[in-house]
């Protein structure tokens, strides 16, 4: 585990490729420590030589660019942005409890973390290359090879040019004030705030401007399929390709299955609206939604970060289910049940957060 630099109590779902999330109670800080930040990978991480590494920017551009890290740092203004990243499979375990999803990682609520990212704006690099009018999508190719694709291919993704040229999308070489760790994509990665983590390609080696979305396997792999679909027998057009994250929340404390004294109990969690939205309200209940308490909601650092919340509930003796739901600033609210969002890949679970505890007198 030393190569990943992670805390000892990470919940490790796979060791190769390394997929792990922190215990929920460790996510209470606005910025997640490097040793606590979740890891999602589809293949072994590549060993990169920063000195010889180059980023290629090509496709529908006026000028092809080939840039070293030193050139990126010299030629473009450095930017810093606090942003939350989240795996599209976050809280998949709740969907699995409703109906099994074979072959998928059973992520809990910890496949999400927030960091302060340092680098340059993708928009500045694309402006230097000169985007041509027909360039509607910006594709990213990493250096990590995945056996999930047939034949194997590097991990890749694309985002619309409108998102790519907005000021918040970064090419990052720093994380929490330190050099970007190998585990998180060094020497350079993309950070696409408000969108699923799969679009923030790590170990970046190429940016391509093109008229259509990338045909990389992982672009449409991250799609929500109809409940009745067989994920092994579908076409890319059969699913809804994921981009912006939907409004959701999670309960961080108390722990799942905790035994607590009855009476006043502090319940804490986070909520995240995704895209460029913010969370407007979080409601918490201990009586199956018969009554709700409005949680105290922290202000966001910016539209691209989660917001922590807390509420004090008076819990009765016995078994209790805690429930939380979030609303965003467009008045969108989380759906009540995993049954309404279940899909055969287990993506984008934004149903109400639920946690069972037992209280004694």
C-alpha positions as CSV (number, residue, x, y, z in Angstrom):
1,X,0.0,0.0,0.0
2,X,3.0,2.4,0.4
3,X,2.8,3.1,-3.3
4,X,-0.6,4.6,-2.8
5,X,0.2,6.5,0.4
6,X,-3.2,5.8,1.9
7,X,-4.4,5.5,5.5
8,X,-4.4,2.1,7.1
9,X,-8.2,1.9,7.5
10,X,-9.2,2.5,3.9
11,X,-12.0,0.3,2.7
12,X,-10.1,-1.6,-0.1
13,X,-12.5,-3.1,-2.7
14,X,-9.7,-4.2,-5.1
15,X,-6.0,-4.3,-4.7
16,X,-5.1,-4.5,-8.4
17,X,-6.3,-2.2,-9.8
18,X,-6.4,-0.3,-6.6
19,X,-10.0,0.8,-5.6
20,X,-10.5,2.1,-2.1
21,X,-12.6,4.6,-0.2
22,X,-12.2,6.1,3.3
23,X,-14.5,5.3,6.2
24,X,-17.4,7.8,6.0
25,X,-16.5,9.4,9.3
26,X,-13.2,10.6,8.0
27,X,-14.8,12.9,5.4
28,X,-15.8,15.7,7.8
29,X,-13.2,18.2,6.7
30,X,-13.8,20.7,3.9
31,X,-10.6,19.6,2.1
32,X,-9.8,15.9,2.2
33,X,-6.2,14.9,3.3
34,X,-4.2,13.2,0.6
35,X,-4.0,9.9,2.5
36,X,-7.9,9.9,2.8
37,X,-8.9,10.8,-0.8
38,X,-10.6,7.9,-2.5
39,X,-9.0,6.0,-5.4
40,X,-10.8,4.7,-8.5
41,X,-8.8,2.9,-11.2
42,X,-9.5,0.6,-14.1
43,X,-5.9,-0.7,-14.5
44,X,-2.5,-0.6,-12.9
45,X,-1.2,2.9,-12.5
46,X,1.5,3.7,-15.1
47,X,5.0,4.6,-14.1
48,X,5.7,8.1,-15.6
49,X,9.0,9.9,-16.1
50,X,8.1,13.6,-15.6
51,X,11.3,14.8,-17.3
52,X,10.5,13.0,-20.6
53,X,6.7,13.3,-20.3
54,X,4.9,15.6,-22.9
55,X,1.3,16.6,-23.3
56,X,0.1,16.6,-26.9
57,X,-2.9,18.9,-27.9
58,X,-4.2,18.1,-31.4
59,X,-7.2,17.5,-33.5
60,X,-9.4,20.4,-34.7
61,X,-7.0,23.1,-33.6
62,X,-5.0,25.7,-35.5
63,X,-1.7,24.7,-33.9
64,X,-0.7,21.3,-32.5
65,X,1.0,21.8,-29.1
66,X,3.5,19.5,-27.4
67,X,4.2,20.7,-23.9
68,X,6.3,19.7,-20.9
69,X,5.3,20.4,-17.4
70,X,7.9,23.2,-17.3
71,X,6.4,24.8,-20.4
72,X,2.9,24.5,-19.0
73,X,4.0,26.3,-15.8
74,X,5.9,29.0,-17.7
75,X,3.5,29.8,-20.5
76,X,0.1,29.8,-18.7
77,X,-1.1,31.5,-15.5
78,X,-1.3,29.2,-12.6
79,X,-4.7,28.7,-11.0
80,X,-6.0,27.0,-7.8
81,X,-9.5,25.7,-7.3
82,X,-11.1,23.7,-4.5
83,X,-13.3,21.1,-6.1
84,X,-15.1,17.8,-5.2
85,X,-14.6,14.7,-7.2
86,X,-17.0,11.8,-7.0
87,X,-17.1,8.4,-8.6
88,X,-20.3,7.6,-10.6
89,X,-20.6,4.4,-8.6
90,X,-20.7,6.2,-5.2
91,X,-23.3,4.6,-2.9
92,X,-23.7,1.7,-5.2
93,X,-23.9,-0.6,-2.1
94,X,-27.3,0.9,-1.4
95,X,-28.5,-0.2,-4.9
96,X,-27.0,-3.7,-4.4
97,X,-29.0,-4.1,-1.2
98,X,-32.2,-3.5,-3.2
99,X,-31.1,-5.8,-6.1
100,X,-27.8,-7.4,-6.8
101,X,-25.4,-5.9,-9.4
102,X,-22.9,-8.6,-10.2
103,X,-19.3,-7.7,-11.1
104,X,-19.5,-4.1,-9.8
105,X,-17.5,-2.5,-7.0
106,X,-19.8,-2.1,-3.9
107,X,-18.9,1.5,-3.2
108,X,-20.3,3.0,0.0
109,X,-20.6,6.8,0.5
110,X,-16.8,7.4,0.6
111,X,-16.1,7.4,-3.2
112,X,-16.1,11.2,-3.0
113,X,-13.5,13.6,-1.8
114,X,-12.5,17.3,-2.1
115,X,-9.1,18.8,-2.8
116,X,-7.4,22.1,-3.6
117,X,-6.1,21.6,-7.1
118,X,-3.3,23.6,-8.7
119,X,-2.5,23.9,-12.4
120,X,-3.6,25.8,-15.5
121,X,-7.0,26.3,-17.0
122,X,-7.8,24.0,-19.9
123,X,-9.4,27.0,-21.6
124,X,-6.1,28.8,-21.7
125,X,-4.3,25.9,-23.3
126,X,-7.1,25.4,-25.8
127,X,-7.0,29.1,-26.6
128,X,-3.3,28.8,-27.3
129,X,-3.9,25.9,-29.7
130,X,-6.8,27.7,-31.4
131,X,-10.0,25.7,-31.3
132,X,-11.6,25.5,-34.8
133,X,-15.4,26.2,-35.1
134,X,-16.3,22.6,-35.6
135,X,-14.6,21.4,-32.4
136,X,-17.6,20.5,-30.3
137,X,-15.9,18.0,-27.9
138,X,-12.6,17.8,-26.1
139,X,-11.3,14.3,-25.6
140,X,-8.7,13.2,-23.0
141,X,-6.4,10.2,-23.1
142,X,-4.6,8.8,-20.1
143,X,-1.6,6.6,-19.9
144,X,-3.2,3.8,-17.8
145,X,-4.1,0.7,-19.8
146,X,-7.3,-1.1,-18.9
147,X,-8.2,-4.7,-19.5
148,X,-11.9,-3.8,-19.1
149,X,-12.0,-2.8,-22.8
150,X,-11.7,-5.4,-25.5
151,X,-9.1,-5.0,-26.9
152,X,-7.3,-3.2,-23.9
153,X,-7.0,0.5,-24.3
154,X,-5.9,3.6,-22.3
155,X,-8.6,5.2,-20.1
156,X,-10.2,8.1,-21.9
157,X,-13.2,10.5,-21.8
158,X,-14.5,13.6,-23.4
159,X,-16.5,16.6,-22.4
160,X,-18.4,19.2,-24.5
161,X,-16.2,22.1,-25.7
162,X,-18.5,24.5,-23.8
163,X,-17.6,22.9,-20.5
164,X,-13.9,22.5,-21.5
165,X,-13.6,26.2,-22.2
166,X,-15.2,27.3,-18.9
167,X,-12.8,28.6,-16.4
168,X,-13.2,25.9,-13.7
169,X,-11.8,23.0,-15.7
170,X,-8.1,22.5,-14.8
171,X,-5.0,20.6,-16.0
172,X,-3.7,20.0,-12.5
173,X,-0.2,19.2,-11.3
174,X,-0.7,20.0,-7.6
175,X,-3.1,18.7,-5.0
176,X,-3.6,20.2,-1.5
177,X,-0.5,22.4,-2.0
178,X,1.8,19.4,-2.9
179,X,3.0,17.9,-6.1
180,X,0.2,15.7,-7.5
181,X,0.8,12.2,-6.2
182,X,1.3,9.3,-8.6
183,X,-1.9,7.7,-7.1
184,X,-3.9,10.6,-8.4
185,X,-2.5,11.0,-11.9
186,X,1.0,12.6,-11.8
187,X,2.5,14.4,-13.6
188,X,-0.8,15.9,-14.9
189,X,-4.5,15.1,-14.7
190,X,-7.8,16.8,-15.7
191,X,-10.1,18.1,-13.1
192,X,-13.7,18.6,-14.4
193,X,-15.6,20.1,-11.4
194,X,-19.2,19.2,-11.0
195,X,-19.0,16.1,-13.3
196,X,-18.5,12.5,-12.5
197,X,-14.9,11.6,-11.6
198,X,-14.5,9.4,-14.7
199,X,-14.2,12.6,-16.9
200,X,-11.3,13.8,-14.8
201,X,-8.7,11.7,-16.6
202,X,-5.5,10.9,-14.7
203,X,-2.0,10.4,-16.1
204,X,-3.0,12.7,-19.0
205,X,-1.0,12.4,-22.2
206,X,-3.2,13.7,-25.0
207,X,-6.0,16.3,-25.5
208,X,-7.9,16.1,-28.8
209,X,-10.4,18.6,-30.1
210,X,-13.0,16.8,-32.2
211,X,-16.5,17.1,-33.7
212,X,-18.0,14.2,-31.8
213,X,-17.6,12.6,-28.3
214,X,-14.7,10.2,-27.9
215,X,-15.2,6.6,-28.9
216,X,-13.1,5.5,-26.0
217,X,-14.7,2.5,-24.2
218,X,-15.1,4.4,-20.9
219,X,-17.0,7.3,-22.4
220,X,-20.2,5.2,-22.8
221,X,-19.3,2.6,-20.2
222,X,-20.3,5.3,-17.7
223,X,-23.9,5.4,-18.7
224,X,-27.2,4.7,-16.9
225,X,-28.9,1.8,-18.7
226,X,-32.7,0.9,-18.4
227,X,-33.4,-1.5,-15.5
228,X,-34.2,-4.4,-17.8
229,X,-31.1,-4.0,-20.0
230,X,-28.3,-6.7,-20.1
231,X,-25.1,-4.6,-19.6
232,X,-23.2,-7.2,-21.7
233,X,-25.6,-6.9,-24.7
234,X,-26.2,-3.2,-25.2
235,X,-25.1,-0.6,-27.7
236,X,-23.6,2.8,-26.6
237,X,-26.9,4.6,-27.6
238,X,-28.9,2.5,-25.2
239,X,-27.8,4.4,-22.1
240,X,-27.7,7.9,-20.8
241,X,-24.1,9.0,-20.9
242,X,-23.1,10.5,-17.5
243,X,-21.7,14.0,-17.1
244,X,-22.9,16.4,-14.4
245,X,-23.5,14.9,-11.0
246,X,-27.1,14.9,-9.6
247,X,-28.1,16.3,-6.2
248,X,-27.4,13.9,-3.4
249,X,-26.2,13.6,0.2
250,X,-24.7,11.1,2.6
251,X,-24.7,10.5,6.3
252,X,-21.1,10.5,7.7
253,X,-21.8,10.2,11.5
254,X,-22.9,8.3,13.5
255,X,-21.5,5.1,12.0
256,X,-23.6,2.5,10.2
257,X,-25.0,0.1,12.8
258,X,-23.8,2.1,15.8
259,X,-25.2,1.5,19.3
260,X,-26.0,4.9,20.9
261,X,-27.7,6.2,24.0
262,X,-31.2,7.5,23.3
263,X,-31.8,11.2,23.4
264,X,-30.1,14.1,21.6
265,X,-27.8,12.8,18.9
266,X,-25.6,14.8,16.5
267,X,-26.0,13.6,12.9
268,X,-23.5,14.9,10.3
269,X,-23.0,14.5,6.6
270,X,-22.3,16.1,3.3
271,X,-24.4,17.2,0.3
272,X,-23.3,17.9,-3.2
273,X,-25.4,19.4,-6.0
274,X,-23.1,18.8,-9.0
275,X,-22.6,20.8,-12.2
276,X,-22.6,24.5,-11.2
277,X,-25.5,24.2,-8.7
278,X,-25.4,24.6,-4.9
279,X,-27.2,22.8,-2.2
280,X,-30.1,24.8,-0.8
281,X,-31.4,22.6,2.0
282,X,-30.9,19.3,3.8
283,X,-33.8,17.6,5.6
284,X,-33.2,14.9,8.2
285,X,-35.7,12.5,9.8
286,X,-35.7,9.6,12.3
287,X,-39.3,8.5,11.9
288,X,-39.5,7.3,8.3
289,X,-40.1,10.8,7.0
290,X,-43.2,11.6,9.1
291,X,-41.4,14.7,10.4
292,X,-38.2,16.4,9.1
293,X,-35.6,18.7,10.7
294,X,-33.8,21.2,8.6
295,X,-30.1,20.6,9.1
296,X,-27.5,23.4,9.5
297,X,-25.8,23.7,6.1
298,X,-22.3,25.1,5.6
299,X,-21.8,27.5,2.8
300,X,-19.9,26.2,-0.2
301,X,-16.4,27.3,-0.9
302,X,-17.6,27.7,-4.5
303,X,-20.2,26.0,-6.7
304,X,-17.8,23.0,-7.3
305,X,-17.6,21.8,-3.7
306,X,-19.6,19.7,-1.3
307,X,-21.4,21.3,1.7
308,X,-21.3,19.7,5.1
309,X,-24.4,19.7,7.3
310,X,-25.3,18.7,10.8
311,X,-28.5,18.3,12.9
312,X,-29.4,17.2,16.4
313,X,-32.2,14.6,16.5
314,X,-33.9,13.2,19.6
315,X,-33.6,9.5,19.1
316,X,-35.9,7.0,20.9
317,X,-34.8,3.7,22.4
318,X,-34.7,0.8,19.9
319,X,-33.9,0.4,16.2
320,X,-33.9,3.7,14.2
321,X,-33.5,4.5,10.6
322,X,-31.9,7.9,10.0
323,X,-32.9,9.5,6.6
324,X,-31.5,12.6,4.9
325,X,-32.4,14.3,1.6
326,X,-31.0,17.3,-0.1
327,X,-32.5,20.0,-2.4
328,X,-30.5,22.1,-4.8
329,X,-30.9,25.8,-5.8
330,X,-33.2,24.7,-8.7
331,X,-35.5,23.0,-6.2
332,X,-34.5,19.5,-7.5
333,X,-34.7,17.0,-4.6
334,X,-33.4,13.5,-4.2
335,X,-35.7,10.6,-5.1
336,X,-37.0,8.6,-2.1
337,X,-36.1,5.0,-3.0
338,X,-33.2,3.1,-4.5
339,X,-35.9,1.3,-6.5
340,X,-36.5,4.4,-8.6
341,X,-32.9,4.8,-9.7
342,X,-31.6,1.2,-9.7
343,X,-29.8,0.3,-12.9
344,X,-27.7,-2.7,-14.0
345,X,-24.3,-0.9,-13.6
346,X,-25.2,0.8,-10.3
347,X,-24.4,4.3,-11.4
348,X,-25.7,7.7,-10.1
349,X,-27.5,6.6,-7.0
350,X,-28.9,9.8,-5.5
351,X,-31.7,8.3,-3.5
352,X,-32.3,9.4,0.1
353,X,-29.4,8.6,2.4
354,X,-30.4,6.0,5.0
355,X,-28.5,4.7,8.0
356,X,-29.6,2.3,10.7
357,X,-28.6,2.7,14.4
358,X,-29.8,1.2,17.7
359,X,-30.4,3.3,20.7
360,X,-30.5,2.1,24.3
361,X,-32.1,4.0,27.3
